[in-house]
């Protein structure tokens, strides 16, 4: 395969930006030089040049789309996955024709980014994601049609790997769904391939090709030596494709579970720019059908009579809880639990058992491990009501191999450390409030600070340790609030000193998992009923002290500008994936004085109570409290492939905000679109950070 090196400074100076490529010269046998994973590196900008005569010919793309639509009888509402979609030319053409439920998937990050860029330029609502065709991220029974077009089948060095692709296609197709494959005509190619050819790609680039059959005669090996007139050879690459014929494709499709493989007309593209069409010269078009039953139901939407057995794990009301005002469960807590139980009772086809005695929790779960379908983990107090042990409950469930809702131990550990989340966000170019991490040994007097600041514990949740006094205006205030807070949370606990942002106080809720995530209506805190002289902060008083003026804070729709809302949502989706959130999560943001959003915290397994932020956001989406809890359970069921019970559908009140995005898509889209926005600090801004200090005594974020 190609290797890049720079032999001397003089060569680098000879042509700015030139990468001198090592070439092998003449080789007797092409096959030993083909890497088994050649497809990992081949599909880049040079690929778009070497195959541009066909890839950029809109007439060819339209003819290919015509064939797919006519042969399959596609309807605009059909759910179509274009597998190995490359730069998205076919799926974009379908979108132009009014197909509204089409999606592209490819291994090449470069080509997927190209596809997204083209989709955005044409204002087409097409989803693209990156990944391995042998391991698709979609739930079973998702699509009505899967296409593999443009001679994109047969890249692996083993037919077993090709079969894995088809078995995955079979899985994600609905009962009655169809696969459509456009593959090289192997019999024709064996007899008619050109052993050597060359052609100009444009005015500067040309390519020389060598071809030969593999030793078993089942693959065609191709070598491309690409040159640029002012730089010489820039690539020397080898690849191979399997030469399937009608018989071998029939056998492979039936072995993968498909029924009724049907071969249609062969296709030979005619392009105005074609000199050497290579393996695109003549192709076989074949379709096949999926014959299988809908899982656990007679037909789509049918309900199972057997109820889902769900264990609900809660905090222990017998134990002390330092987060609560009196350190014990009070009447409000029991009322919250009762409302939750009542809401769960409204969910059909589910039977709930409640466990809250932590001394026997492991044994109680162990006894029920084989009899229960799922655990609804609502123990946000932590094991033994210790918030530092919130991750112990899912760890226990992992040990017992019991499916459960919500985040896993690692995600909970990550997000419990606010400075760690800040670091991840900044690495992803997501803006955060300027701040610094300080410990008991930090010399705060050496920091160059600008006020006001928010002083908060670096770890914890439920706003424990954050009150109106956490907004400080002097160094003396910092020492006072840190001393006061450490009396409650412990003398060894670190803090974050963050700039206090005066803009809107925002929360974003997400329910579901990729590729089906629902972003609830974004809310902001309404401080209009809070006395003007009090700082605008939603802290401990607002959540735990009914007699406080902060208890009057209301959550209302945020009404953000579309550009800001889009940036926030995409950032949240990217973080959801990066941090490993599952089923539901909440993200806290605040706008600065210029209206730019800054991330504050990420909350996996956010508060589930009837009057919490998530329930309020759900209410604005016309989702009941019972419906919200059911949606969390449904997300976990789908993630584990648990098929009993009916589906829960979230119906948005104002507008559809359902996001079908994979982790790869979230991250890639964010990298492309959010990084360049004005709300992200420039490098100069970071250097002018209001905080500075000794690197030995503090960790700057």
C-alpha positions in Angstrom: 0.0 0.0 0.0 1.1 3.6 -0.3 3.7 5.1 2.1 4.3 8.8 2.6 7.7 10.2 3.3 9.7 13.3 2.9 13.3 12.5 1.9 14.8 16.0 2.3 14.1 19.6 3.0 15.0 20.4 -0.6 12.2 18.2 -1.9 9.7 19.9 0.4 10.8 23.3 -0.9 10.5 22.2 -4.5 6.7 22.1 -4.3 4.9 23.6 -1.3 2.6 21.1 0.2 4.0 18.2 -1.8 4.1 14.8 -0.1 6.7 12.6 -1.8 5.2 9.1 -2.3 7.1 5.9 -2.4 6.3 3.8 -5.4 7.2 0.2 -5.9 8.1 0.4 -9.6 7.4 -2.7 -11.7 5.9 -5.6 -9.8 5.5 -9.1 -11.2 2.5 -10.1 -9.1 -0.1 -7.5 -7.9 -1.9 -9.7 -5.4 0.6 -9.7 -2.6 0.5 -5.9 -2.4 -3.3 -5.7 -1.8 -4.0 -5.1 1.9 -7.0 -6.9 3.3 -8.5 -3.6 4.4 -7.6 -1.5 1.4 -11.1 0.1 1.5 -10.1 1.9 4.7 -7.8 4.3 2.9 -8.7 4.3 -0.8 -11.9 6.4 -0.7 -10.5 9.9 -0.4 -10.2 13.0 -2.6 -8.1 11.1 -5.2 -10.9 8.5 -5.5 -13.3 11.3 -6.5 -10.7 12.3 -9.2 -10.0 8.8 -10.6 -13.7 8.0 -10.9 -15.0 11.4 -11.6 -16.1 10.6 -15.1 -18.9 8.5 -13.7 -19.4 9.8 -10.2 -19.9 13.4 -11.3 -22.1 12.6 -14.3 -25.6 13.5 -13.2 -27.1 11.8 -16.2 -25.6 8.4 -15.1 -26.8 9.0 -11.5 -30.3 9.8 -12.8 -30.4 6.7 -15.0 -29.3 4.5 -12.1 -31.9 6.1 -9.8 -34.6 5.5 -12.5 -33.7 1.8 -12.6 -34.0 1.4 -8.8 -37.3 3.3 -8.6 -38.9 1.4 -11.5 -37.6 -2.1 -10.6 -38.6 -1.8 -7.0 -41.6 0.4 -7.4 -40.4 2.7 -4.7 -42.9 5.1 -3.1 -41.8 8.5 -1.6 -42.7 7.4 1.9 -40.6 4.2 1.8 -37.8 3.9 4.3 -34.7 3.5 2.2 -31.1 2.9 3.3 -28.4 3.4 0.7 -25.6 1.2 2.1 -22.0 2.0 1.0 -23.4 5.3 -0.3 -20.1 7.0 -1.0 -20.6 10.7 -1.4 -24.3 10.2 -1.5 -25.1 10.7 -5.2 -28.0 8.1 -5.3 -29.6 9.0 -2.0 -29.5 12.7 -2.8 -31.1 12.1 -6.2 -33.9 10.2 -4.4 -34.3 13.1 -2.0 -34.5 15.5 -5.0 -37.4 13.4 -6.2 -39.4 13.8 -3.0 -38.3 10.7 -1.1 -38.5 11.9 2.5 -37.2 8.9 4.4 -33.9 8.1 2.8 -30.6 7.6 4.5 -26.9 7.0 3.5 -24.3 4.9 5.3 -20.6 4.5 4.3 -17.3 3.5 5.9 -15.4 6.6 4.5 -15.5 9.6 6.8 -14.3 11.8 3.9 -17.1 10.7 1.6 -19.7 11.0 4.3 -18.6 14.6 5.0 -18.8 15.3 1.3 -22.3 13.9 1.2 -23.4 16.0 4.2 -22.0 19.1 2.6 -23.9 18.5 -0.7 -27.1 17.8 1.2 -26.8 21.1 3.2 -26.0 23.1 0.0 -29.1 21.8 -1.6 -31.2 22.1 1.6 -32.1 18.4 1.4 -33.1 16.7 4.6 -31.0 13.5 4.3 -29.3 11.7 7.1 -25.7 10.3 6.6 -23.6 8.3 8.9 -20.3 6.6 9.0 -19.5 3.0 9.9 -18.9 -0.6 9.0 -21.5 -2.3 6.8 -20.9 -5.6 8.8 -22.2 -4.0 12.0 -25.0 -1.6 11.3 -26.2 0.7 14.1 -29.9 0.4 13.2 -32.5 -1.6 15.1 -34.0 -4.7 13.5 -36.9 -4.2 11.1 -36.1 -0.5 10.3 -36.1 -0.2 6.5 -38.3 -1.3 3.7 -35.5 -1.2 1.1 -31.7 -1.4 1.3 -29.7 -0.6 -1.8 -26.0 -1.3 -2.5 -25.3 0.6 -5.7 -22.4 1.7 -7.8 -20.5 -1.6 -7.7 -19.9 -1.3 -3.9 -20.3 -5.0 -3.0 -17.5 -7.5 -2.8 -14.6 -5.5 -1.3 -13.6 -8.1 1.4 -11.1 -10.8 0.8 -13.5 -13.4 2.1 -17.0 -14.3 1.0 -17.8 -14.8 4.7 -17.4 -11.1 5.2 -19.7 -10.3 2.3 -22.2 -12.7 3.8 -22.0 -10.7 7.1 -23.0 -7.6 5.2 -26.0 -9.3 3.7 -27.0 -10.8 7.1 -27.0 -7.4 8.6 -29.0 -6.1 5.7 -31.5 -8.9 6.3 -31.7 -7.9 10.0 -32.5 -4.2 9.5 -35.0 -4.9 6.7 -38.7 -5.2 7.7 -40.7 -8.3 6.9 -41.4 -8.1 3.2 -38.5 -5.7 2.7 -36.1 -5.9 -0.3 -32.4 -5.6 -1.0 -31.2 -4.3 -4.4 -27.6 -4.9 -5.4 -25.7 -3.4 -8.3 -22.5 -5.4 -8.7 -19.8 -6.0 -11.3 -20.6 -8.6 -13.8 -17.9 -11.1 -12.9 -18.1 -13.3 -15.9 -17.9 -10.4 -18.3 -15.1 -8.7 -16.4 -12.9 -11.9 -16.3 -12.9 -12.0 -20.1 -12.8 -8.2 -20.9 -10.7 -6.4 -18.4 -7.9 -4.1 -19.6 -4.6 -5.2 -18.3 -3.1 -1.8 -18.7 -4.6 1.7 -19.3 -4.0 5.3 -18.6 -6.0 8.5 -18.8 -6.0 12.2 -18.0 -8.2 13.0 -15.0 -8.0 16.8 -15.6 -5.3 19.2 -16.8 -2.9 18.3 -14.0 -3.6 14.7 -12.9 -3.3 11.4 -14.8 -3.6 7.8 -13.7 -1.9 4.6 -15.0 -3.6 1.3 -14.2 -2.6 -2.3 -14.1 -5.0 -5.2 -13.6 -4.7 -8.9 -13.1 -6.9 -11.8 -11.8 -6.1 -13.2 -8.4 -4.5 -16.6 -8.1 -7.9 -18.2 -7.5 -9.5 -16.3 -10.4 -12.2 -14.9 -8.2 -11.0 -11.4 -7.7 -9.7 -8.7 -10.0 -6.7 -6.9 -8.7 -6.1 -3.3 -9.7 -3.1 -1.0 -9.3 -3.4 2.7 -9.8 -0.4 5.0 -10.0 -1.6 8.6 -9.9 0.6 11.4 -10.9 0.5 15.2 -11.0 2.4 17.0 -13.7 4.2 19.4 -11.2 4.8 16.9 -8.4 5.3 13.5 -9.9 3.8 10.3 -8.5 1.4 11.2 -5.6 -0.2 7.8 -5.0 0.6 4.1 -5.8 -2.4 2.1 -4.5 -3.7 -1.5 -4.9 -7.2 -2.8 -4.4 -9.3 -5.8 -5.3 -13.0 -6.7 -5.9 -14.7 -10.0 -6.0 -16.1 -11.1 -9.4 -19.5 -12.4 -8.5 -21.7 -13.9 -11.3 -25.4 -14.6 -11.2 -25.0 -18.1 -9.7 -22.6 -17.0 -6.9 -24.8 -14.0 -6.0 -27.9 -16.3 -5.9 -26.2 -18.7 -3.6 -24.9 -15.9 -1.3 -28.3 -14.2 -1.1 -30.1 -17.4 -0.2 -27.5 -18.4 2.3 -27.9 -15.1 4.0 -31.7 -15.7 4.4 -33.1 -13.9 1.4 -35.9 -15.3 -0.7 -36.6 -15.1 -4.5 -33.4 -13.5 -5.8 -34.4 -11.9 -9.1 -31.9 -10.8 -11.8 -32.8 -7.8 -13.9 -31.2 -6.2 -16.9 -27.5 -5.7 -16.9 -26.4 -2.1 -16.8 -23.6 -0.4 -18.7 -23.3 3.3 -18.0 -22.6 5.7 -20.8 -20.7 8.8 -19.7 -19.4 11.6 -21.8 -16.1 11.5 -20.0 -15.6 7.8 -19.7 -12.2 6.5 -21.0 -11.7 3.5 -18.7 -14.8 2.5 -16.9 -13.0 -0.5 -15.2 -15.3 -2.6 -13.1 -18.1 -0.1 -13.6 -18.2 -1.2 -17.2 -21.0 -3.8 -17.0 -23.0 -4.6 -13.8 -25.5 -7.1 -12.6 -28.7 -5.8 -11.0 -30.3 -8.2 -8.5 -33.1 -7.9 -5.9 -34.3 -10.2 -3.2 -37.0 -10.3 -0.6 -37.0 -10.7 3.2 -39.5 -13.3 4.4 -39.7 -13.2 8.2 -42.3 -12.5 10.9 -42.5 -9.4 13.0 -40.8 -10.2 16.3 -43.1 -11.0 19.3 -46.1 -9.8 17.5 -48.4 -11.0 14.7 -48.2 -7.7 12.8 -46.7 -4.2 13.2 -48.2 -2.6 16.3 -49.8 -5.7 17.7 -49.6 -6.0 21.5 -48.1 -8.9 23.4 -50.4 -10.3 26.0 -47.5 -11.1 28.3 -46.7 -8.1 30.5 -43.1 -6.9 30.8 -41.7 -7.5 34.3 -39.9 -4.4 35.4 -38.0 -3.9 38.7 -37.9 -0.3 39.9 -34.8 0.5 42.0 -35.1 3.5 44.3 -33.2 5.3 47.0 -33.4 3.8 50.5 -35.9 5.9 52.7 -34.5 4.2 55.8 -31.0 5.6 55.3 -29.6 9.1 55.8 -29.4 11.3 52.7 -27.1 14.2 53.1 -28.4 15.9 50.0 -31.9 16.4 51.4 -32.6 19.4 53.7 -33.1 17.3 56.9 -30.9 14.5 55.6 -33.9 12.2 55.6 -36.8 11.3 53.3 -39.7 13.6 54.1 -43.4 13.8 53.1 -42.5 15.5 49.8 -40.2 12.6 48.9 -42.9 10.0 49.6 -45.4 12.0 47.6 -42.9 12.1 44.7 -42.5 8.3 44.9 -46.3 7.8 45.1 -46.9 9.9 42.0 -44.2 8.0 40.2 -45.9 4.6 41.1 -49.3 5.9 40.0 -47.8 7.1 36.6 -46.1 3.7 36.1 -49.4 2.0 36.8 -50.9 3.8 33.8 -48.4 2.1 31.4 -50.1 -0.9 29.7 -48.5 -4.4 29.4 -46.0 -3.8 32.2 -45.8 -5.2 35.8 -43.7 -3.3 38.3 -41.9 -4.5 41.4 -40.2 -1.9 43.7 -36.9 -2.4 45.5 -35.6 0.2 47.9 -33.8 -1.7 50.8 -30.1 -1.3 50.0 -28.8 -3.7 52.6 -30.4 -6.6 50.7 -30.5 -5.0 47.2 -27.9 -7.3 45.6 -29.5 -10.4 46.9 -33.0 -9.2 46.0 -31.9 -8.5 42.5 -30.1 -11.8 42.2 -33.2 -13.7 43.2 -35.2 -11.9 40.4 -32.5 -12.0 37.8 -34.1 -14.7 35.7 -37.7 -13.6 36.3 -37.5 -9.9 35.3 -37.1 -8.4 31.9 -35.7 -5.0 32.8 -34.7 -2.7 35.7 -36.0 0.9 35.8 -33.0 2.5 37.6 -34.4 5.5 39.5 -31.8 5.3 42.2 -30.3 8.7 41.5 -29.5 9.1 45.3 -26.8 6.5 44.8 -26.2 3.2 46.6 -26.8 3.6 50.3 -28.0 7.2 49.3 -24.4 8.1 48.7 -24.2 10.2 45.5 -20.6 9.1 44.9 -21.9 5.6 44.6 -24.6 6.3 42.0 -22.6 4.2 39.6 -22.6 1.2 42.0 -26.2 0.4 41.1 -25.7 -0.1 37.4 -22.4 -1.9 38.2 -24.3 -4.3 40.3 -26.8 -4.8 37.5 -24.0 -5.4 35.1 -22.6 -8.1 37.4 -26.0 -9.8 37.5 -26.4 -9.4 33.7 -29.8 -7.7 34.2 -30.9 -5.1 31.5 -31.5 -1.7 32.9 -32.5 1.8 32.0 -30.1 4.8 31.8 -26.4 5.3 31.8 -23.7 2.8 32.7 -21.1 3.1 35.4 -18.5 4.8 33.3 -20.8 7.5 32.0 -22.0 8.3 35.5 -18.4 8.5 36.7 -17.4 10.8 33.9 -20.3 13.2 34.4 -20.0 13.3 38.1 -16.7 15.2 37.6 -17.7 18.6 36.1 -14.1 19.5 35.2 -13.8 16.3 33.2 -16.9 17.1 31.2 -15.6 20.6 30.6 -12.4 19.1 29.2 -14.2 16.7 26.9 -16.5 19.5 25.7 -13.5 21.8 24.9 -11.8 19.0 23.0 -15.0 18.7 20.9 -14.9 22.5 20.3 -18.1 22.9 22.4 -18.0 26.3 24.3 -17.9 26.2 28.1 -17.9 28.9 30.6 -14.4 30.1 31.5 -13.3 28.5 34.7 -10.6 27.0 36.8 -10.3 23.9 39.0 -9.1 24.5 42.5 -8.3 22.2 45.4 -7.5 22.8 49.0 -3.9 23.4 48.1 -4.6 25.9 45.4 -3.3 29.5 46.0 -6.3 31.5 45.0 -4.5 34.8 45.8 -2.3 34.2 42.7 -5.2 34.0 40.3 -6.1 36.9 38.1 -9.8 37.0 38.4 -12.8 38.9 37.0 -16.0 39.0 38.9 -18.8 38.0 39.4 -17.9 34.3 39.7 -19.8 31.1 40.4 -18.2 28.9 43.0 -19.5 25.3 42.9 -18.3 21.9 44.0 -16.5 20.1 41.2 -18.5 16.9 41.8 -22.1 16.2 42.7 -25.6 16.7 41.5 -29.0 18.0 42.7 -27.4 21.5 43.0 -25.9 20.3 46.3 -23.5 23.0 47.4 -24.8 25.7 45.0 -26.8 28.5 46.5 -27.4 32.2 46.0 -24.2 32.8 48.1 -22.2 30.8 45.4 -22.2 34.0 43.3 -19.2 36.0 44.6 -17.8 39.4 43.9 -14.5 39.3 45.7 -11.7 37.0 46.9 -13.0 37.2 50.4 -16.4 35.9 49.2 -14.6 32.9 47.5 -12.9 31.9 50.8 -16.1 32.4 52.7 -18.4 30.3 50.4 -15.7 27.5 50.0 -15.4 27.3 53.8 -19.1 27.2 54.3 -19.7 24.6 51.5 -16.9 22.3 52.7 -18.6 22.1 56.1 -21.4 20.3 54.2 -19.6 18.3 51.5 -16.2 17.6 53.1 -13.0 19.5 53.5 -11.1 17.7 50.8 -13.6 18.4 48.0 -12.3 20.5 44.9 -14.2 23.4 43.4 -14.8 25.1 40.1 -14.5 28.8 39.8 -16.6 29.8 36.8 -17.5 33.1 35.2 -21.1 33.9 36.0 -23.0 34.1 32.8 -25.9 36.7 32.9 -27.9 35.3 30.0 -30.7 32.8 29.7 -30.5 29.7 32.0 -31.3 26.8 29.6 -32.0 23.1 29.9 -32.1 20.5 27.0 -33.7 17.1 27.5 -33.1 14.1 25.3 -35.0 10.8 25.5 -34.0 7.8 23.4 -30.9 6.4 21.8 -29.3 6.7 18.4 -30.6 6.5 15.8 -33.9 7.5 17.4 -33.4 10.4 19.8 -36.2 12.8 20.8 -35.0 16.3 21.8 -37.7 17.8 24.0 -38.6 21.5 23.8 -35.7 23.6 25.3 -36.7 25.5 28.4 -35.3 28.4 30.3 -35.7 29.5 33.9 -38.1 32.3 34.5 -36.9 34.5 37.3 -39.6 37.1 37.1 -41.1 36.2 40.4 -37.8 36.3 42.2 -36.9 39.6 43.9 -34.7 41.7 41.7 -31.9 42.0 44.3 -31.3 38.2 44.3 -28.9 36.7 41.9 -30.4 34.7 39.0 -29.3 31.2 39.8 -31.3 28.0 40.0 -29.6 26.3 42.9 -30.3 24.3 46.0 -33.0 26.6 47.2 -35.0 26.3 44.0 -35.1 22.5 44.2 -35.3 21.7 47.9 -36.6 24.7 50.0 -40.3 25.6 49.4 -40.1 28.7 51.6 -37.3 30.2 49.5 -38.2 33.0 47.0 -36.3 30.8 44.5 -39.1 28.2 44.8 -41.1 30.5 42.5 -38.7 29.9 39.5 -40.7 28.5 36.6 -39.4 26.6 33.5 -40.8 28.1 30.3 -40.1 27.6 26.6 -36.7 29.2 25.8 -37.7 30.8 22.5 -34.1 30.8 21.2 -33.0 32.0 17.8 -33.0 29.1 15.3 -29.2 29.4 14.8 -28.5 29.2 18.5 -31.0 26.4 19.1 -29.5 24.3 16.3 -26.0 24.7 17.7 -27.1 23.7 21.2 -29.0 20.7 20.0 -26.2 19.4 17.9 -23.7 19.9 20.7 -26.0 18.0 23.1 -26.4 15.1 20.7 -22.6 15.0 20.2 -22.0 14.9 23.9 -24.7 12.3 24.5 -22.8 10.0 22.2 -19.3 11.0 23.3 -20.0 10.5 27.1 -22.0 7.3 26.6 -25.4 8.6 27.8 -28.2 6.1 27.4 -32.0 6.4 27.2 -32.3 9.9 28.6 -30.2 12.8 29.7 -30.3 16.5 30.4 -27.9 19.3 29.5 -27.6 22.6 31.3 -26.4 25.7 29.4 -26.3 29.4 29.9 -26.0 32.3 27.5 -23.3 35.0 28.0 -23.9 38.7 27.8 -23.7 38.5 24.0 -26.2 35.7 23.8 -23.7 33.0 23.1 -24.4 29.6 24.6 -21.9 28.0 27.1 -22.2 24.4 28.4 -22.4 24.1 32.2 -23.1 20.5 33.0 -24.2 17.1 31.6 -26.7 15.1 33.6 -27.1 11.4 32.7 -30.1 9.8 34.5 -31.6 13.2 35.2 -34.3 13.8 37.8 -37.3 11.7 37.1 -39.8 13.3 39.5 -43.2 14.6 38.4 -42.2 18.3 38.8 -38.6 18.1 37.6 -37.0 19.7 34.6 -37.4 16.7 32.3 -41.1 16.3 33.2 -41.7 20.0 32.5 -40.0 19.8 29.1 -42.0 16.7 28.3 -45.2 18.6 29.2 -44.4 21.3 26.7 -44.2 18.5 24.1 -47.7 17.4 25.1 -46.2 14.2 26.8 -47.7 13.2 30.1 -45.6 12.2 33.1 -46.6 8.6 32.6 -45.7 8.9 28.9 -42.2 10.3 29.8 -41.4 7.3 32.0 -42.8 4.9 29.4 -40.5 6.5 26.8 -37.4 6.0 28.9 -38.4 2.3 29.4 -39.1 2.0 25.6 -35.7 3.4 24.8 -34.0 0.8 27.0 -36.2 -2.0 25.5 -35.2 -1.0 22.0 -31.5 -0.8 23.0 -31.6 -4.3 24.5 -33.9 -5.7 21.8 -36.6 -6.5 24.3 -39.7 -7.0 22.1 -42.7 -7.4 24.5 -45.3 -4.7 25.0 -46.5 -1.9 22.7 -44.4 0.9 21.3 -44.5 4.4 22.9 -44.8 7.2 20.5 -43.7 10.7 21.6 -45.9 13.3 19.9 -44.5 16.7 19.8 -46.9 19.6 20.5 -45.4 22.3 18.4 -43.0 20.8 15.9 -41.2 17.5 15.3 -37.8 17.5 17.0 -37.1 13.8 16.7 -33.4 13.3 15.8 -32.3 10.1 14.1 -28.6 10.4 14.5 -25.8 8.0 15.2 -22.8 8.9 17.4 -20.6 9.2 14.3 -23.1 11.5 12.6 -23.5 13.7 15.7 -19.8 14.1 16.1 -19.0 14.6 12.4 -21.8 17.1 11.9 -20.8 19.1 15.0 -17.1 19.2 13.9 -18.2 20.5 10.5 -20.7 23.1 11.4 -20.3 24.2 15.0 -16.6 24.6 15.3 -16.6 27.6 13.0 -19.4 29.4 14.7 -18.8 32.7 16.5 -19.9 31.4 19.8 -16.8 29.2 20.1 -13.9 30.9 21.6 -11.0 31.6 19.3 -7.5 30.6 20.3 -6.8 34.2 21.1 -9.8 34.3 23.4 -8.5 31.3 25.2 -5.1 32.9 25.7 -6.9 36.0 27.2 -8.8 33.8 29.6 -9.7 35.8 32.7 -8.1 33.1 34.8 -4.4 32.5 35.2 -2.3 31.0 37.9 0.4 28.5 38.9 0.2 25.3 37.0 1.5 23.5 40.1 -1.5 24.6 42.2 -4.4 24.5 39.8 -5.6 22.8 36.7 -6.9 25.3 34.2 -9.6 24.2 31.8 
